[in-house]
């Protein structure tokens, strides 16, 4: 049967009472969404991301790398900027809270334009979109980190307002940023990688015995990892794990159950093993 005929039939069957019932159901559902604990938004985001096919994004990135003579630090920063700018021109964050004038003025647009081609097609409110974007992410040096709790909440509350292409753009951005971050970590200037002397507690020293084999016997790398993840949230810890895998400092064979068990038993990582495996690649 023709879809238009079906839609017309469904519309004709809606009585005022049925419409009121639908409205009440929508209000109840929205109320439940608003009461979801903040940490569950991130888990919702990762659940949706796991259903997204990362293959095409990885193929595009590999294709770009093949065209480049060499993936230098500056080249990767240009790519990082282009990926984010392309995402923002779609305006998928237009339903987020409008930034204050001071937040818009804080955007250093000239620095962004220096890394984009002269014929890049900006949207009219690009600077405002940049200000909105800054609320959803944080920077650790040159590494961009997405706030999955914020993205999860935004998608859950606004997904019905967006097209399928716009919803998919969030996951495409995430996957592409992860790929770029891994390569940036490999070529980051030496001065960016220097770390202060880390002092571990007796309990942490005991953990070192279990961690050393996972870090190929490198005491410096194991100590740096253990010292840096203190006080971190679960997603921040798994981001650090992924980075150290990319830098070939942490064994891929030990990064799942072995490392999870050590950190979970020590009370450092308190989420489930399935959540760990979803985030550690």
C-alpha positions as protocol buffer text, in pm:
chain_id: "A"
residue {
  index: 1
  type: UNK
  ca { x: 0 y: 0 z: 0 }
}
residue {
  index: 2
  type: UNK
  ca { x: 120 y: 352 z: -80 }
}
residue {
  index: 3
  type: UNK
  ca { x: 289 y: 521 z: 218 }
}
residue {
  index: 4
  type: UNK
  ca { x: 86 y: 840 z: 164 }
}
residue {
  index: 5
  type: UNK
  ca { x: -237 y: 641 z: 188 }
}
residue {
  index: 6
  type: UNK
  ca { x: -117 y: 480 z: 514 }
}
residue {
  index: 7
  type: UNK
  ca { x: -19 y: 819 z: 659 }
}
residue {
  index: 8
  type: UNK
  ca { x: -359 y: 965 z: 562 }
}
residue {
  index: 9
  type: UNK
  ca { x: -536 y: 671 z: 726 }
}
residue {
  index: 10
  type: UNK
  ca { x: -336 y: 713 z: 1047 }
}
residue {
  index: 11
  type: UNK
  ca { x: -405 y: 1085 z: 1053 }
}
residue {
  index: 12
  type: UNK
  ca { x: -777 y: 1029 z: 1001 }
}
residue {
  index: 13
  type: UNK
  ca { x: -788 y: 781 z: 1290 }
}
residue {
  index: 14
  type: UNK
  ca { x: -655 y: 1038 z: 1542 }
}
residue {
  index: 15
  type: UNK
  ca { x: -934 y: 1165 z: 1761 }
}
residue {
  index: 16
  type: UNK
  ca { x: -897 y: 1460 z: 2004 }
}
residue {
  index: 17
  type: UNK
  ca { x: -877 y: 1207 z: 2288 }
}
residue {
  index: 18
  type: UNK
  ca { x: -602 y: 1014 z: 2108 }
}
residue {
  index: 19
  type: UNK
  ca { x: -406 y: 1335 z: 2050 }
}
residue {
  index: 20
  type: UNK
  ca { x: -431 y: 1423 z: 2420 }
}
residue {
  index: 21
  type: UNK
  ca { x: -308 y: 1075 z: 2510 }
}
residue {
  index: 22
  type: UNK
  ca { x: -12 y: 1113 z: 2274 }
}
residue {
  index: 23
  type: UNK
  ca { x: 72 y: 1452 z: 2425 }
}
residue {
  index: 24
  type: UNK
  ca { x: 59 y: 1309 z: 2777 }
}
residue {
  index: 25
  type: UNK
  ca { x: 286 y: 1021 z: 2676 }
}
residue {
  index: 26
  type: UNK
  ca { x: 534 y: 1262 z: 2519 }
}
residue {
  index: 27
  type: UNK
  ca { x: 539 y: 1480 z: 2832 }
}
residue {
  index: 28
  type: UNK
  ca { x: 590 y: 1177 z: 3054 }
}
residue {
  index: 29
  type: UNK
  ca { x: 873 y: 1048 z: 2835 }
}
residue {
  index: 30
  type: UNK
  ca { x: 1043 y: 1387 z: 2828 }
}
residue {
  index: 31
  type: UNK
  ca { x: 1015 y: 1410 z: 3206 }
}
residue {
  index: 32
  type: UNK
  ca { x: 1189 y: 1074 z: 3244 }
}
residue {
  index: 33
  type: UNK
  ca { x: 1465 y: 1183 z: 3006 }
}
residue {
  index: 34
  type: UNK
  ca { x: 1525 y: 1498 z: 3212 }
}
residue {
  index: 35
  type: UNK
  ca { x: 1569 y: 1286 z: 3528 }
}
residue {
  index: 36
  type: UNK
  ca { x: 1835 y: 1055 z: 3381 }
}
residue {
  index: 37
  type: UNK
  ca { x: 2158 y: 1070 z: 3591 }
}
residue {
  index: 38
  type: UNK
  ca { x: 2435 y: 1258 z: 3413 }
}
residue {
  index: 39
  type: UNK
  ca { x: 2677 y: 966 z: 3394 }
}
residue {
  index: 40
  type: UNK
  ca { x: 2423 y: 756 z: 3202 }
}
residue {
  index: 41
  type: UNK
  ca { x: 2418 y: 1005 z: 2914 }
}
residue {
  index: 42
  type: UNK
  ca { x: 2774 y: 905 z: 2831 }
}
residue {
  index: 43
  type: UNK
  ca { x: 2686 y: 538 z: 2838 }
}
residue {
  index: 44
  type: UNK
  ca { x: 2389 y: 606 z: 2608 }
}
residue {
  index: 45
  type: UNK
  ca { x: 2619 y: 788 z: 2366 }
}
residue {
  index: 46
  type: UNK
  ca { x: 2868 y: 500 z: 2361 }
}
residue {
  index: 47
  type: UNK
  ca { x: 2585 y: 250 z: 2312 }
}
residue {
  index: 48
  type: UNK
  ca { x: 2469 y: 442 z: 2005 }
}
residue {
  index: 49
  type: UNK
  ca { x: 2824 y: 487 z: 1881 }
}
residue {
  index: 50
  type: UNK
  ca { x: 2887 y: 111 z: 1899 }
}
residue {
  index: 51
  type: UNK
  ca { x: 2605 y: 62 z: 1645 }
}
residue {
  index: 52
  type: UNK
  ca { x: 2766 y: 308 z: 1405 }
}
residue {
  index: 53
  type: UNK
  ca { x: 2979 y: 169 z: 1122 }
}
residue {
  index: 54
  type: UNK
  ca { x: 3327 y: 315 z: 1163 }
}
residue {
  index: 55
  type: UNK
  ca { x: 3452 y: 153 z: 841 }
}
residue {
  index: 56
  type: UNK
  ca { x: 3371 y: 436 z: 596 }
}
residue {
  index: 57
  type: UNK
  ca { x: 3528 y: 697 z: 827 }
}
residue {
  index: 58
  type: UNK
  ca { x: 3848 y: 496 z: 863 }
}
residue {
  index: 59
  type: UNK
  ca { x: 3860 y: 449 z: 485 }
}
residue {
  index: 60
  type: UNK
  ca { x: 3829 y: 826 z: 431 }
}
residue {
  index: 61
  type: UNK
  ca { x: 4106 y: 891 z: 681 }
}
residue {
  index: 62
  type: UNK
  ca { x: 4333 y: 626 z: 531 }
}
residue {
  index: 63
  type: UNK
  ca { x: 4264 y: 776 z: 187 }
}
residue {
  index: 64
  type: UNK
  ca { x: 4369 y: 1119 z: 312 }
}
residue {
  index: 65
  type: UNK
  ca { x: 4687 y: 976 z: 461 }
}
residue {
  index: 66
  type: UNK
  ca { x: 4773 y: 811 z: 130 }
}
residue {
  index: 67
  type: UNK
  ca { x: 4747 y: 1147 z: -45 }
}
residue {
  index: 68
  type: UNK
  ca { x: 4976 y: 1317 z: 207 }
}
residue {
  index: 69
  type: UNK
  ca { x: 5350 y: 1294 z: 156 }
}
residue {
  index: 70
  type: UNK
  ca { x: 5408 y: 1275 z: 531 }
}
residue {
  index: 71
  type: UNK
  ca { x: 5177 y: 1303 z: 834 }
}
residue {
  index: 72
  type: UNK
  ca { x: 5357 y: 1582 z: 1017 }
}
residue {
  index: 73
  type: UNK
  ca { x: 5232 y: 1744 z: 1336 }
}
residue {
  index: 74
  type: UNK
  ca { x: 5120 y: 2060 z: 1152 }
}
residue {
  index: 75
  type: UNK
  ca { x: 4955 y: 1857 z: 878 }
}
residue {
  index: 76
  type: UNK
  ca { x: 4754 y: 1662 z: 1136 }
}
residue {
  index: 77
  type: UNK
  ca { x: 4652 y: 1983 z: 1315 }
}
residue {
  index: 78
  type: UNK
  ca { x: 4525 y: 2119 z: 983 }
}
residue {
  index: 79
  type: UNK
  ca { x: 4325 y: 1800 z: 931 }
}
residue {
  index: 80
  type: UNK
  ca { x: 4188 y: 1820 z: 1285 }
}
residue {
  index: 81
  type: UNK
  ca { x: 4070 y: 2176 z: 1224 }
}
residue {
  index: 82
  type: UNK
  ca { x: 3915 y: 2089 z: 887 }
}
residue {
  index: 83
  type: UNK
  ca { x: 3722 y: 1793 z: 1032 }
}
residue {
  index: 84
  type: UNK
  ca { x: 3575 y: 2004 z: 1312 }
}
residue {
  index: 85
  type: UNK
  ca { x: 3497 y: 2297 z: 1081 }
}
residue {
  index: 86
  type: UNK
  ca { x: 3319 y: 2068 z: 835 }
}
residue {
  index: 87
  type: UNK
  ca { x: 3111 y: 1927 z: 1121 }
}
residue {
  index: 88
  type: UNK
  ca { x: 3019 y: 2277 z: 1242 }
}
residue {
  index: 89
  type: UNK
  ca { x: 2909 y: 2397 z: 898 }
}
residue {
  index: 90
  type: UNK
  ca { x: 2634 y: 2133 z: 916 }
}
residue {
  index: 91
  type: UNK
  ca { x: 2512 y: 2318 z: 1229 }
}
residue {
  index: 92
  type: UNK
  ca { x: 2416 y: 2000 z: 1422 }
}
residue {
  index: 93
  type: UNK
  ca { x: 2466 y: 2185 z: 1754 }
}
residue {
  index: 94
  type: UNK
  ca { x: 2211 y: 2456 z: 1670 }
}
residue {
  index: 95
  type: UNK
  ca { x: 1971 y: 2323 z: 1933 }
}
residue {
  index: 96
  type: UNK
  ca { x: 2220 y: 2373 z: 2217 }
}
residue {
  index: 97
  type: UNK
  ca { x: 2201 y: 2677 z: 2444 }
}
residue {
  index: 98
  type: UNK
  ca { x: 2300 y: 3000 z: 2271 }
}
residue {
  index: 99
  type: UNK
  ca { x: 2644 y: 3121 z: 2386 }
}
residue {
  index: 100
  type: UNK
  ca { x: 2684 y: 3458 z: 2550 }
}
residue {
  index: 101
  type: UNK
  ca { x: 2843 y: 3740 z: 2345 }
}
residue {
  index: 102
  type: UNK
  ca { x: 3164 y: 3711 z: 2549 }
}
residue {
  index: 103
  type: UNK
  ca { x: 3185 y: 3339 z: 2463 }
}
residue {
  index: 104
  type: UNK
  ca { x: 3148 y: 3415 z: 2092 }
}
residue {
  index: 105
  type: UNK
  ca { x: 3410 y: 3689 z: 2109 }
}
residue {
  index: 106
  type: UNK
  ca { x: 3650 y: 3448 z: 2282 }
}
residue {
  index: 107
  type: UNK
  ca { x: 3662 y: 3236 z: 1965 }
}
residue {
  index: 108
  type: UNK
  ca { x: 3991 y: 3306 z: 1787 }
}
residue {
  index: 109
  type: UNK
  ca { x: 3851 y: 3272 z: 1436 }
}
residue {
  index: 110
  type: UNK
  ca { x: 4168 y: 3393 z: 1264 }
}
residue {
  index: 111
  type: UNK
  ca { x: 4364 y: 3101 z: 1409 }
}
residue {
  index: 112
  type: UNK
  ca { x: 4102 y: 2863 z: 1273 }
}
residue {
  index: 113
  type: UNK
  ca { x: 4111 y: 3022 z: 927 }
}
residue {
  index: 114
  type: UNK
  ca { x: 4490 y: 2989 z: 914 }
}
residue {
  index: 115
  type: UNK
  ca { x: 4448 y: 2610 z: 900 }
}
residue {
  index: 116
  type: UNK
  ca { x: 4168 y: 2600 z: 643 }
}
residue {
  index: 117
  type: UNK
  ca { x: 4176 y: 2656 z: 267 }
}
residue {
  index: 118
  type: UNK
  ca { x: 4080 y: 3000 z: 137 }
}
residue {
  index: 119
  type: UNK
  ca { x: 3774 y: 2861 z: -40 }
}
residue {
  index: 120
  type: UNK
  ca { x: 3636 y: 2677 z: 265 }
}
residue {
  index: 121
  type: UNK
  ca { x: 3257 y: 2726 z: 278 }
}
residue {
  index: 122
  type: UNK
  ca { x: 3174 y: 2864 z: 624 }
}
residue {
  index: 123
  type: UNK
  ca { x: 2816 y: 2879 z: 748 }
}
residue {
  index: 124
  type: UNK
  ca { x: 2692 y: 3229 z: 831 }
}
residue {
  index: 125
  type: UNK
  ca { x: 2705 y: 3179 z: 1208 }
}
residue {
  index: 126
  type: UNK
  ca { x: 3028 y: 2977 z: 1206 }
}
residue {
  index: 127
  type: UNK
  ca { x: 3185 y: 3173 z: 1492 }
}
residue {
  index: 128
  type: UNK
  ca { x: 2879 y: 3110 z: 1709 }
}
residue {
  index: 129
  type: UNK
  ca { x: 2888 y: 2740 z: 1620 }
}
residue {
  index: 130
  type: UNK
  ca { x: 3252 y: 2735 z: 1736 }
}
residue {
  index: 131
  type: UNK
  ca { x: 3146 y: 2885 z: 2069 }
}
residue {
  index: 132
  type: UNK
  ca { x: 2876 y: 2620 z: 2108 }
}
residue {
  index: 133
  type: UNK
  ca { x: 3124 y: 2346 z: 2018 }
}
residue {
  index: 134
  type: UNK
  ca { x: 3369 y: 2456 z: 2288 }
}
residue {
  index: 135
  type: UNK
  ca { x: 3114 y: 2365 z: 2556 }
}
residue {
  index: 136
  type: UNK
  ca { x: 3109 y: 2003 z: 2440 }
}
residue {
  index: 137
  type: UNK
  ca { x: 3482 y: 1936 z: 2443 }
}
residue {
  index: 138
  type: UNK
  ca { x: 3805 y: 1992 z: 2629 }
}
residue {
  index: 139
  type: UNK
  ca { x: 4168 y: 2011 z: 2526 }
}
residue {
  index: 140
  type: UNK
  ca { x: 4467 y: 1831 z: 2671 }
}
residue {
  index: 141
  type: UNK
  ca { x: 4749 y: 2009 z: 2494 }
}
residue {
  index: 142
  type: UNK
  ca { x: 4689 y: 1939 z: 2125 }
}
residue {
  index: 143
  type: UNK
  ca { x: 4459 y: 1643 z: 2192 }
}
residue {
  index: 144
  type: UNK
  ca { x: 4087 y: 1713 z: 2169 }
}
residue {
  index: 145
  type: UNK
  ca { x: 3858 y: 1517 z: 2400 }
}
residue {
  index: 146
  type: UNK
  ca { x: 3483 y: 1489 z: 2347 }
}
residue {
  index: 147
  type: UNK
  ca { x: 3260 y: 1510 z: 2653 }
}
residue {
  index: 148
  type: UNK
  ca { x: 3044 y: 1201 z: 2600 }
}
residue {
  index: 149
  type: UNK
  ca { x: 2806 y: 1291 z: 2883 }
}
residue {
  index: 150
  type: UNK
  ca { x: 2722 y: 1622 z: 2715 }
}
residue {
  index: 151
  type: UNK
  ca { x: 2695 y: 1470 z: 2369 }
}
residue {
  index: 152
  type: UNK
  ca { x: 2475 y: 1189 z: 2498 }
}
residue {
  index: 153
  type: UNK
  ca { x: 2236 y: 1430 z: 2669 }
}
residue {
  index: 154
  type: UNK
  ca { x: 2220 y: 1656 z: 2364 }
}
residue {
  index: 155
  type: UNK
  ca { x: 2150 y: 1370 z: 2124 }
}
residue {
  index: 156
  type: UNK
  ca { x: 1887 y: 1214 z: 2347 }
}
residue {
  index: 157
  type: UNK
  ca { x: 1698 y: 1540 z: 2391 }
}
residue {
  index: 158
  type: UNK
  ca { x: 1726 y: 1662 z: 2031 }
}
residue {
  index: 159
  type: UNK
  ca { x: 1760 y: 1356 z: 1808 }
}
residue {
  index: 160
  type: UNK
  ca { x: 1403 y: 1387 z: 1678 }
}
residue {
  index: 161
  type: UNK
  ca { x: 1481 y: 1740 z: 1554 }
}
residue {
  index: 162
  type: UNK
  ca { x: 1779 y: 1629 z: 1344 }
}
residue {
  index: 163
  type: UNK
  ca { x: 1816 y: 1438 z: 1021 }
}
residue {
  index: 164
  type: UNK
  ca { x: 1981 y: 1095 z: 1008 }
}
residue {
  index: 165
  type: UNK
  ca { x: 2283 y: 1258 z: 841 }
}
residue {
  index: 166
  type: UNK
  ca { x: 2319 y: 1507 z: 1126 }
}
residue {
  index: 167
  type: UNK
  ca { x: 2298 y: 1237 z: 1392 }
}
residue {
  index: 168
  type: UNK
  ca { x: 2557 y: 1026 z: 1212 }
}
residue {
  index: 169
  type: UNK
  ca { x: 2785 y: 1330 z: 1186 }
}
residue {
  index: 170
  type: UNK
  ca { x: 2845 y: 1319 z: 1563 }
}
residue {
  index: 171
  type: UNK
  ca { x: 2982 y: 966 z: 1549 }
}
residue {
  index: 172
  type: UNK
  ca { x: 3179 y: 1033 z: 1230 }
}
residue {
  index: 173
  type: UNK
  ca { x: 3342 y: 1330 z: 1405 }
}
residue {
  index: 174
  type: UNK
  ca { x: 3421 y: 1122 z: 1714 }
}
residue {
  index: 175
  type: UNK
  ca { x: 3581 y: 839 z: 1516 }
}
residue {
  index: 176
  type: UNK
  ca { x: 3782 y: 1078 z: 1297 }
}
residue {
  index: 177
  type: UNK
  ca { x: 3905 y: 1275 z: 1599 }
}
residue {
  index: 178
  type: UNK
  ca { x: 4019 y: 951 z: 1766 }
}
residue {
  index: 179
  type: UNK
  ca { x: 4217 y: 853 z: 1456 }
}
residue {
  index: 180
  type: UNK
  ca { x: 4379 y: 1196 z: 1433 }
}
residue {
  index: 181
  type: UNK
  ca { x: 4457 y: 1200 z: 1806 }
}
residue {
  index: 182
  type: UNK
  ca { x: 4642 y: 869 z: 1779 }
}
residue {
  index: 183
  type: UNK
  ca { x: 4860 y: 1003 z: 1499 }
}
residue {
  index: 184
  type: UNK
  ca { x: 4917 y: 1337 z: 1672 }
}
residue {
  index: 185
  type: UNK
  ca { x: 5036 y: 1148 z: 1980 }
}
residue {
  index: 186
  type: UNK
  ca { x: 5302 y: 980 z: 1765 }
}
residue {
  index: 187
  type: UNK
  ca { x: 5447 y: 1302 z: 1620 }
}
residue {
  index: 188
  type: UNK
  ca { x: 5376 y: 1551 z: 1898 }
}
residue {
  index: 189
  type: UNK
  ca { x: 5671 y: 1784 z: 1965 }
}
residue {
  index: 190
  type: UNK
  ca { x: 5898 y: 1648 z: 2237 }
}
residue {
  index: 191
  type: UNK
  ca { x: 5837 y: 1943 z: 2468 }
}
residue {
  index: 192
  type: UNK
  ca { x: 5465 y: 1858 z: 2470 }
}
residue {
  index: 193
  type: UNK
  ca { x: 5534 y: 1508 z: 2605 }
}
residue {
  index: 194
  type: UNK
  ca { x: 5758 y: 1602 z: 2897 }
}
residue {
  index: 195
  type: UNK
  ca { x: 5605 y: 1510 z: 3231 }
}
residue {
  index: 196
  type: UNK
  ca { x: 5683 y: 1621 z: 3583 }
}
residue {
  index: 197
  type: UNK
  ca { x: 5833 y: 1377 z: 3829 }
}
residue {
  index: 198
  type: UNK
  ca { x: 5556 y: 1152 z: 3958 }
}
residue {
  index: 199
  type: UNK
  ca { x: 5557 y: 1035 z: 4318 }
}
residue {
  index: 200
  type: UNK
  ca { x: 5351 y: 722 z: 4388 }
}
residue {
  index: 201
  type: UNK
  ca { x: 5204 y: 605 z: 4716 }
}
residue {
  index: 202
  type: UNK
  ca { x: 5301 y: 267 z: 4868 }
}
residue {
  index: 203
  type: UNK
  ca { x: 4973 y: 122 z: 4740 }
}
residue {
  index: 204
  type: UNK
  ca { x: 5049 y: 245 z: 4390 }
}
residue {
  index: 205
  type: UNK
  ca { x: 5399 y: 102 z: 4410 }
}
residue {
  index: 206
  type: UNK
  ca { x: 5239 y: -237 z: 4477 }
}
residue {
  index: 207
  type: UNK
  ca { x: 5026 y: -196 z: 4162 }
}
residue {
  index: 208
  type: UNK
  ca { x: 5340 y: -133 z: 3960 }
}
residue {
  index: 209
  type: UNK
  ca { x: 5436 y: -499 z: 3997 }
}
residue {
  index: 210
  type: UNK
  ca { x: 5115 y: -599 z: 3815 }
}
residue {
  index: 211
  type: UNK
  ca { x: 5135 y: -322 z: 3556 }
}
residue {
  index: 212
  type: UNK
  ca { x: 5498 y: -359 z: 3448 }
}
residue {
  index: 213
  type: UNK
  ca { x: 5446 y: -660 z: 3214 }
}
residue {
  index: 214
  type: UNK
  ca { x: 5161 y: -475 z: 3040 }
}
residue {
  index: 215
  type: UNK
  ca { x: 5393 y: -182 z: 2968 }
}
residue {
  index: 216
  type: UNK
  ca { x: 5663 y: -404 z: 2820 }
}
residue {
  index: 217
  type: UNK
  ca { x: 5858 y: -383 z: 3145 }
}
residue {
  index: 218
  type: UNK
  ca { x: 5899 y: -3 z: 3124 }
}
residue {
  index: 219
  type: UNK
  ca { x: 5883 y: 135 z: 3476 }
}
residue {
  index: 220
  type: UNK
  ca { x: 5874 y: 493 z: 3346 }
}
residue {
  index: 221
  type: UNK
  ca { x: 5569 y: 432 z: 3126 }
}
residue {
  index: 222
  type: UNK
  ca { x: 5381 y: 233 z: 3391 }
}
residue {
  index: 223
  type: UNK
  ca { x: 5457 y: 498 z: 3653 }
}
residue {
  index: 224
  type: UNK
  ca { x: 5352 y: 780 z: 3420 }
}
residue {
  index: 225
  type: UNK
  ca { x: 5024 y: 602 z: 3346 }
}
residue {
  index: 226
  type: UNK
  ca { x: 4942 y: 526 z: 3709 }
}
residue {
  index: 227
  type: UNK
  ca { x: 5028 y: 876 z: 3824 }
}
residue {
  index: 228
  type: UNK
  ca { x: 4831 y: 1051 z: 3551 }
}
residue {
  index: 229
  type: UNK
  ca { x: 4502 y: 859 z: 3594 }
}
residue {
  index: 230
  type: UNK
  ca { x: 4462 y: 942 z: 3962 }
}
residue {
  index: 231
  type: UNK
  ca { x: 4136 y: 1133 z: 4005 }
}
residue {
  index: 232
  type: UNK
  ca { x: 4032 y: 1082 z: 3643 }
}
residue {
  index: 233
  type: UNK
  ca { x: 3681 y: 980 z: 3538 }
}
residue {
  index: 234
  type: UNK
  ca { x: 3627 y: 647 z: 3365 }
}
residue {
  index: 235
  type: UNK
  ca { x: 3625 y: 789 z: 3011 }
}
residue {
  index: 236
  type: UNK
  ca { x: 3940 y: 989 z: 3077 }
}
residue {
  index: 237
  type: UNK
  ca { x: 4117 y: 672 z: 3193 }
}
residue {
  index: 238
  type: UNK
  ca { x: 4021 y: 476 z: 2881 }
}
residue {
  index: 239
  type: UNK
  ca { x: 4127 y: 771 z: 2665 }
}
residue {
  index: 240
  type: UNK
  ca { x: 4469 y: 755 z: 2831 }
}
residue {
  index: 241
  type: UNK
  ca { x: 4482 y: 379 z: 2769 }
}
residue {
  index: 242
  type: UNK
  ca { x: 4402 y: 428 z: 2400 }
}
residue {
  index: 243
  type: UNK
  ca { x: 4669 y: 695 z: 2369 }
}
residue {
  index: 244
  type: UNK
  ca { x: 4936 y: 475 z: 2528 }
}
residue {
  index: 245
  type: UNK
  ca { x: 4840 y: 187 z: 2299 }
}
residue {
  index: 246
  type: UNK
  ca { x: 4877 y: 420 z: 2001 }
}
residue {
  index: 247
  type: UNK
  ca { x: 5219 y: 523 z: 2128 }
}
residue {
  index: 248
  type: UNK
  ca { x: 5317 y: 154 z: 2157 }
}
residue {
  index: 249
  type: UNK
  ca { x: 5377 y: 195 z: 2530 }
}
residue {
  index: 250
  type: UNK
  ca { x: 5099 y: -40 z: 2637 }
}
residue {
  index: 251
  type: UNK
  ca { x: 5045 y: -394 z: 2509 }
}
residue {
  index: 252
  type: UNK
  ca { x: 4727 y: -444 z: 2305 }
}
residue {
  index: 253
  type: UNK
  ca { x: 4712 y: -801 z: 2438 }
}
residue {
  index: 254
  type: UNK
  ca { x: 4691 y: -677 z: 2798 }
}
residue {
  index: 255
  type: UNK
  ca { x: 4475 y: -369 z: 2761 }
}
residue {
  index: 256
  type: UNK
  ca { x: 4139 y: -537 z: 2809 }
}
residue {
  index: 257
  type: UNK
  ca { x: 4068 y: -788 z: 3089 }
}
residue {
  index: 258
  type: UNK
  ca { x: 4417 y: -783 z: 3242 }
}
residue {
  index: 259
  type: UNK
  ca { x: 4441 y: -405 z: 3281 }
}
residue {
  index: 260
  type: UNK
  ca { x: 4071 y: -368 z: 3362 }
}
residue {
  index: 261
  type: UNK
  ca { x: 4097 y: -620 z: 3646 }
}
residue {
  index: 262
  type: UNK
  ca { x: 4396 y: -445 z: 3804 }
}
residue {
  index: 263
  type: UNK
  ca { x: 4236 y: -100 z: 3791 }
}
residue {
  index: 264
  type: UNK
  ca { x: 3890 y: -221 z: 3894 }
}
residue {
  index: 265
  type: UNK
  ca { x: 4018 y: -423 z: 4191 }
}
residue {
  index: 266
  type: UNK
  ca { x: 4220 y: -121 z: 4304 }
}
residue {
  index: 267
  type: UNK
  ca { x: 3908 y: 98 z: 4294 }
}
residue {
  index: 268
  type: UNK
  ca { x: 4056 y: 326 z: 4027 }
}
residue {
  index: 269
  type: UNK
  ca { x: 3807 y: 231 z: 3753 }
}
residue {
  index: 270
  type: UNK
  ca { x: 3459 y: 160 z: 3892 }
}
residue {
  index: 271
  type: UNK
  ca { x: 3254 y: 94 z: 3578 }
}
residue {
  index: 272
  type: UNK
  ca { x: 3172 y: -243 z: 3421 }
}
residue {
  index: 273
  type: UNK
  ca { x: 3408 y: -452 z: 3210 }
}
residue {
  index: 274
  type: UNK
  ca { x: 3170 y: -425 z: 2914 }
}
residue {
  index: 275
  type: UNK
  ca { x: 3187 y: -46 z: 2939 }
}
residue {
  index: 276
  type: UNK
  ca { x: 3568 y: -71 z: 2946 }
}
residue {
  index: 277
  type: UNK
  ca { x: 3576 y: -291 z: 2638 }
}
residue {
  index: 278
  type: UNK
  ca { x: 3345 y: -53 z: 2450 }
}
residue {
  index: 279
  type: UNK
  ca { x: 3584 y: 236 z: 2505 }
}
residue {
  index: 280
  type: UNK
  ca { x: 3925 y: 69 z: 2481 }
}
residue {
  index: 281
  type: UNK
  ca { x: 4024 y: -4 z: 2121 }
}
